[in-house]
Amino acid sequence: MMIPIKRALFGILLMLLAGCAGTEPSRFYMLTSIPGSDAEILSETVAQDISVGVGPINIPDYLDRQPIVTTSNQHGIKLSEFDRWAGSLKDDFSRVLSENLSILLSTDRVSLFPWRGSMPMDYQIGVEVIQFDGELGGDVSLIARWAIFGGNTKKMLVMKKSSFIEPAGAKGYEALVAAQSRAIGLLSRDMAIAVKGLSQGMPGQ
């Protein structure tokens, strides 16, 4: 009686091992900032040593999770089983946005919310991300409302809504994340141009 039971247990163990061996490994992705060369257009006309605080940044809960979210149809979304963000999407979005602004405005004085103490800053940029997803092999959509406040007065100086469509150009999650990075680059450029206008006394630029 013991031999059939042992054989059965051994067979179950083999199936479990085969299942583990066949499991597809997870792949992890991070958003990337723009190339430093993109700063050349703005750097000559932006006042130097501008200090900017970036945040708070709000991202919808359905997006801020480790599995990468893609659109499957007009009203549906799909969570990737094996393709994931390396960390928090919200933190990664904030990091790339601040890096982009630092490059575009040619300043190292860019800080991420929450900052500690009374940090001196010329401007503070708050962001509400409305949409930040896309279809594999299709387009990425980024829609965000954002506002620039005076660093000391906290008075709202600029309020805008930006919308971008960026083609992935290829199938797969790597192309999707690259397109999302480019979309953040476009948003960063809008913000940098607005900060440039404020620094030159041209509100609303």
C-alpha positions in Angstrom: 0.0 0.0 0.0 2.9 2.4 0.8 4.5 2.0 -2.7 1.5 3.4 -4.7 1.2 6.3 -2.2 4.9 7.1 -2.5 4.7 6.9 -6.3 1.7 9.3 -6.2 3.5 11.8 -4.0 6.6 11.5 -6.2 4.5 12.2 -9.3 2.9 15.3 -7.6 6.4 16.6 -6.6 7.6 16.2 -10.2 4.6 18.1 -11.5 5.2 20.9 -9.0 8.8 21.1 -10.0 8.0 21.2 -13.7 5.5 24.0 -13.0 8.1 26.1 -11.2 10.7 25.5 -13.9 8.2 26.6 -16.5 7.2 29.9 -14.8 8.1 32.9 -16.8 10.4 35.3 -14.9 9.2 38.8 -14.2 10.6 41.8 -16.0 11.0 45.2 -14.4 11.0 48.6 -15.9 11.9 52.2 -15.0 11.0 55.5 -16.7 13.9 57.5 -18.1 14.7 61.2 -18.2 15.3 63.2 -21.4 18.8 63.5 -22.9 20.9 66.4 -21.6 21.1 67.8 -25.1 17.4 68.7 -25.0 18.3 71.6 -22.6 20.1 73.6 -25.2 17.0 75.3 -26.5 15.9 76.7 -23.1 19.2 77.0 -21.3 20.3 80.3 -23.0 17.1 82.1 -22.1 16.3 80.8 -18.6 17.5 82.7 -15.5 20.2 80.7 -13.8 19.9 79.2 -10.3 16.1 79.0 -10.4 14.9 76.8 -7.5 11.9 74.7 -8.1 9.9 72.4 -5.9 8.1 69.5 -7.7 5.0 68.1 -6.0 2.7 67.0 -4.7 2.0 64.7 -7.6 -1.2 62.6 -7.7 -1.6 59.5 -9.8 -4.8 57.5 -10.0 -4.8 54.4 -7.8 -5.5 52.1 -10.6 -2.2 53.1 -12.2 0.0 53.2 -9.1 0.6 49.5 -8.7 3.5 47.2 -9.6 1.9 45.4 -12.6 2.1 47.7 -15.6 -1.4 48.8 -16.7 -2.3 48.9 -20.4 -5.6 49.6 -22.2 -7.4 46.7 -23.7 -10.4 48.5 -25.3 -12.3 51.8 -24.8 -13.4 51.0 -21.3 -11.1 48.2 -20.1 -7.6 47.8 -18.7 -5.2 44.9 -18.4 -2.6 44.2 -15.7 0.6 42.6 -16.9 1.4 39.3 -15.2 5.1 39.4 -15.7 6.0 43.0 -16.7 6.2 45.3 -13.7 7.5 48.6 -12.4 10.8 48.3 -10.6 9.3 50.5 -7.8 6.4 52.9 -7.3 5.1 54.4 -10.5 4.3 57.6 -8.6 7.8 57.9 -7.2 9.3 57.1 -10.6 7.1 59.7 -12.4 8.2 62.3 -9.8 11.8 61.4 -10.2 11.9 61.7 -14.0 9.8 64.9 -14.0 12.2 66.6 -11.5 15.3 65.3 -13.5 13.8 66.7 -16.7 13.1 70.1 -15.2 16.6 70.2 -13.8 18.0 69.5 -17.3 15.6 71.9 -19.1 16.1 74.8 -16.7 19.8 74.2 -16.2 19.6 74.1 -12.4 20.4 71.7 -9.7 18.0 73.4 -7.3 15.1 71.1 -8.0 13.6 69.3 -5.0 10.9 66.7 -4.7 7.9 66.9 -2.4 7.7 66.3 0.6 10.6 68.6 1.5 11.7 69.1 5.0 11.7 72.4 6.8 11.3 75.8 5.1 13.2 75.2 1.9 13.6 78.4 -0.1 12.2 78.0 -3.7 11.2 80.3 -6.5 8.4 78.1 -7.8 6.4 75.1 -6.8 4.7 72.8 -9.3 1.8 70.6 -8.4 0.5 67.9 -10.7 -2.6 65.8 -11.0 -2.2 63.0 -13.5 -5.5 62.1 -15.1 -4.4 59.4 -17.6 -1.1 57.7 -18.1 -1.5 54.4 -20.0 -1.5 53.0 -23.5 -2.0 50.0 -25.7 0.8 47.6 -26.5 2.0 48.4 -30.0 -0.2 51.5 -30.1 -0.3 54.9 -28.5 0.5 56.2 -25.0 -1.7 58.9 -23.5 -0.7 61.3 -20.8 -3.2 63.9 -19.5 -2.3 66.0 -16.6 -3.5 69.2 -14.8 -0.7 71.2 -13.3 -0.2 74.5 -11.6 2.8 76.7 -10.7 2.8 78.5 -7.4 5.0 81.3 -6.1 7.6 79.6 -3.8 7.2 82.2 -1.0 3.6 83.5 -1.5 2.0 80.2 -2.6 0.0 82.2 -5.0 -1.1 80.3 -8.1 0.7 81.8 -11.1 -0.1 79.4 -13.9 -2.7 76.6 -14.2 -2.9 74.4 -17.3 -4.0 71.1 -18.6 -1.7 69.2 -20.9 -2.5 66.3 -23.2 0.0 64.2 -25.2 -0.3 61.2 -27.5 3.0 59.4 -28.0 3.2 56.3 -30.3 5.0 53.3 -28.9 6.4 52.5 -32.3 6.8 48.8 -31.5 5.0 46.0 -29.6 6.1 45.1 -26.1 6.4 46.7 -22.7 9.9 48.1 -23.3 8.5 50.3 -26.2 5.5 51.2 -24.1 7.6 52.4 -21.2 9.9 54.3 -23.6 6.9 56.1 -25.0 5.7 56.9 -21.5 9.1 58.4 -20.7 8.9 60.6 -23.9 5.4 61.8 -22.9 6.7 62.9 -19.5 9.5 64.7 -21.4 6.8 66.6 -23.4 5.0 67.5 -20.1 8.3 68.6 -18.6 9.0 70.9 -21.5 5.6 72.6 -21.2 6.3 73.2 -17.5 9.9 74.5 -18.2 8.6 76.9 -20.8 6.0 78.2 -18.3 8.7 78.7 -15.6 10.9 80.4 -18.1 8.1 82.9 -18.9 7.6 83.6 -15.2 11.3 84.1 -14.6 11.2 86.7 -17.4 8.1 88.4 -16.2 5.7 86.9 -18.7 3.0 85.0 -16.8 1.2 82.3 -18.6 3.9 81.4 -21.0 
